[in-house]
Amino acid sequence: MASSSSSPAQAPAAEPLRQKRILSSKLYLDVPSSKAPVVYSPAYDISFLGLEKMHPFDSAKWGRICRYLAREGHLDKKRVVEPLEASKDDLLVVHTEAYLNSLKSSFRVSCILEVPPVSLVPNWIVQRKLLYPFRKQVGGSILSAKLALERGWAINVGGGFHHCSAEQGGGFCAYADISLCIQFAFVRLNISSLSLTGRVYTLDMYNAGIYPFDFGAKQYIDQKVELTSGTKTDEYLEQLDKALEVLKSRFQPQLIVYNAGTDILDGDPLGRLKVSPEGVVTRDEKVFRFAKDQNIPLLMLTSGGYMKSSARVIADSIINLSNKNLIELGSQLG
């Protein structure tokens, strides 16, 4: 349920090899009950000589979300779960060897991140300062699926890189974390289906008139809700309500992966919709309430959003979910 879509990455490895890689992965940590199912690492945030500011995506929003929650007494930092970095073998579950090798080219990475000066930076620095944070977020998305099955919900304060496929990155997305967490869930969590009629069911609400158009991706979307530029809060939420009603009769998944982008916000330079901050908070509440009413574990990823205000809106949404007893952060102070 992001504001734009992407084609699902197709796992290139033979099935036995893919399963072997998943089963041998170290990403599924045992998380003690003293921790909340909120996944984040300071390594998520990208800071690299100011080059990250050349892209409209706010690459420090993940840390600000957690700082808001901690500072205002809603989430103890000690209760946050830190994920491991996804290894090459983990990434090969979905990505091709050729694609991963292409990331050894700083020019290739600069095209994916849409920051041309990155092409001039030695690749070992690009790997450490730019791609390592993404690999940590991939580890977070994969681990969050396990936590969602164990606790009923989980939030990866990051992830949702929906412009990436098995052989191609783009739109500030280098790794296909959503496809990876789904593939891991099939093998490690005994999930046989994320839909009623197939293994994965995709509902996508998005502005059909903006980059990257995703013509190829649309064939994989089971339920399209195509919005037009300028769609306002009331209309957006009405369309969401209708879509969720359809879902009740169409699918009975064992896990919902909720790609909760904030590029729907009014004023976002890329999303071009006009949804208010309160509308985003209501959207998330509706989706979490749907999952709870249907007794379906839900994993939330924070995905896109191209304004500095996104971090505040996401934090407010998480606080609202806690206040409405849709999640339990377990650390309200005072």
N, C-alpha and C positions, 0 to 999 in steps of 0.2 A: 504494500500500500504506500508506495512512494509517489512523488510527484512526477517521476519519469521512470522509464522502464529499460530493461536490457535483456538480451537473449541469454538464457541460462547456459553456463559453461558446460560443455560436454566432456566428460572424463575420457581422455585419450588412452589411458592405460588399460591393458587387458584386465578383466574383472578380478581374476585371482591376485594379480599384482597390486591392484588398487586396494583390495581388501587387506592384503598383507601390510601395505603401508599404513592403512587406517588402524589396524589392530596393533601395530608396533609403535604407534605415535604416543608421545608423552604429553600431549596437550590436554587430555582428560584428567585433570588433577582431582584428587579427593579433597573437597572443600569442607572444613569443619562447620558445624552448625552455628558457631559463634560469628561466622561471616554472613553478611547479607549477599543475596544473589545479584550483586552489582559489581561489574567487572570493569577495571580501569587500571592503567599504568601511567605514571608520569612520562614514560617513553612514548606514549601516543602522540604527544604534542610535538609539532615540527617547528624548529627554530634553526635557521640556517643562513646566517649573514644577511638576513632581511629578504632573501630571494623568495621566501614563501609568501611575502606580501604582494608579490607581482601577480598572484592568482587571487580571484575574488573569494575563494573558499577560505574560511577562517580556520587556519591549521592549529590554533591554540584553544579552540572552543571547548575541547574535551576536558582540559584541565580546569577551565573556568567553571564549567558545569559542576564539577566535584567540589571546587572551592566554595561556590555558592551554597551547596548542600551542607558542607561541613561547617562553614562560617555561621550559618543560620540555624545550626543545631539539628539538622534533619538526618545526617549520616555521619557517624563516627568514621574517621579515616581508617581506623584499625579494622573496621568491618568490611572494607572494600577488598575484593578479590583481585590479585594481580595475575595475569595470564603469562604463559610462556610464549616465546617467539615461535611462529610456524617455521619449521625446517624445510629444506628443499624437498625432502621426501613427502612431507605433509602437503606442500603446494602441488606436487606432481599427481596428487589424487585427482585434481581437476585440470591443472595446466599442463601444456606440452613442454618437453625439454627445450624445444626450440624457442618457445616464448620466454621461458625463464632465462635462457642464455642471452636473449636479446636485451634483457635488462642490465647486462654487463656493459652496454653501450650507454654512456651518459646522454648522447643525442636522443636515443630511443626513449629514455626516461623523461627527458625534457619535453618530448612530444606528448607523452601520456599525462604529465603534470601540467602541460600548457604553460611552462615557464622556460622560454628559450635560453636564458643564460646558464641554466643547469647543464647544457650541452658542453660547456667549457670547463666544467668541474671534474677533477679526477674521479673515476668511477668508485674507488674505494670510499671516498667521502660521500658520494651519492648513496651508496649502499648503507652507510652508517647513519647519515643524517636524514635521509628521505625514505628509503625503502625499509629500513629496520623498524621505524614506527608503524608502517603499514603491516609488516609481518607480525608485530605484537598485537595489532588490532585484529588480524585474522585469527591468531590464537585466542583472543578474547571472544570473538563470535562463535568459534567452535566450542569453547568451554561453556559459553552461555547457554547453548542448547542442552548440554548435560544438566546444568543447574536448573533450567526451566522444567525439565522432566522431573527433577528431584524436588523442587520447591513450588512448582506451579507457575512460576514466572521468573524472568531474569532480564536484566538490562545490561547490555554492553554499551558503555558510554563511548561509543566509537563504532566503526564498522559500517556496513551497508553500502559497499562499493559496487553499485549496481550497473556501472558503465563498463565493467570488465567481463570478458569471456575467456574461454580456454586459451585462445591464441592471440588475444588482442586486448590491450588496455586503452584507457582514454578517460577524459573528463575527470582527472585527478583520482582515477581508480587504477591501481596497479595489480591488485589481486582480487579474485572473485570469492570473497569471504562467505557470501550467502550460499553459493553452490557448494563450497567446501563444508560449511557447517551442516548442510542437508545430507551430503554424502556420508559424513561421519555419523550423523544421527541414524541413518539407515543401517549402518553396520554395527555401531557400538551401543545404540540405545534401543535396539529391537523395534524400531519404527518401520512398519511395512508400508505405510501410506500417509501422505499429507493431504489426501483428498478422497472423495467417495468413488470416483471413476478412474483415477490414475494415481501414480506415486506422488505427484506434486500438482497442486492447484494454485494458480496465480490470479489474484485480484490486483489490478493496478489502476489507481486513480492518478491521472497525469494530464498536464497541458500538452495537447497533441500538436500544438503549433510552434514548439520551440526545439532547440538542439537537444539531443542528437537525432530527433525524429524516430529513430529506432524502428525503421521499416521491417528489418529482419526479425527484430525481437517480438513484434506484435503477434506473430504466428504462434508464439508460445504462451500468450496471455489467455487464460481461460475466461476471464471476466474483465472486460475493458470498461472503464469509466473515463471517457475522454472529455476533458474540460477545455474551455477556451480562455485565452488571455483575458484577464480582468474579472474572472469569476470571484464573487464575494463570499463572505463567511457563511451567510445563511444558505445560499445555494450549494456551497461546498458541503456543508453538514447535512443538508437534505439529500444530496446525492450519496453521501456516505451511508446514511440511514437506509436508503433504498438498497444499496449494494449489500449491506450486512443482512438485510431481510432475505435477499436472494441466496446468500451463503448458507443460511440455515437449512435450506432445502437441497442445496447442491453438494455440500461436502461435510464430512465428519472426520477431520484430521486428528492426528495424535500430537501434532505440534504446529503452532502458528509462528512463523518468522515475520515480524512486523517491522518493515523498513520505514521508520518514522521521520522522514525528511522534513526540514523546516523551510525549504525553498518555496513553500506555498505562501509564506508570509507576505503581507502587503509591503511593497517596497523592495523585495528581493530583486536584484538586477537580472537574474537569469530565469527564475520561476515564473514571473509575470502574472501571478495570481494576486488576489487582494484579500487574503484571509488574515484576520486580526490575531494578535497573540492569544487572546481569550479563545479564539476559534481553534487554534492548535491545541490548547489545553483540553478543550471539549472533545476534539477529535480523538486524542489519545485516551481520554476517559471512556469514550464510546467503544473503542476497540478493546481496551482492557476489560470493560464490563461485558462485552460480547463473549470474550474468551472465558471469563469467570462463570457467566451464566451457562455456557455450553460445557464447562468443566474441561477446557482445553488448555494445556500449558502454552504460555506465550513468551517468546523471546523478542525483545525490542532492541533495534539498532538505531543509532541517531542519524546516520546517513547525511544527505546534503543539506545545505543552508548557507547562504552567502552574505549574511549580514552579521555584524558584531552582536546584534541583539539576540541572535539565535541561542546563545548559551544561556542567557537569562530566561528565555521562553522555555527551553528544555528543562531547566532546573525547576521553574514554576510548575511545569506539567508533572514532573516527578513528585514534587511536594503535594500537588493536588491528588495524585493517585494514592499517595500515602494517607492523606486526610480523608479520602473517600473509602479507605480500607480495601482498596483494590491491590495494593502491595503492602508489605510490612518491612520497613527499613530498620525498625527495632532500636532506634537510638534518639528518639525525641527527647530533648533535654529540657531541664527546668521543670 
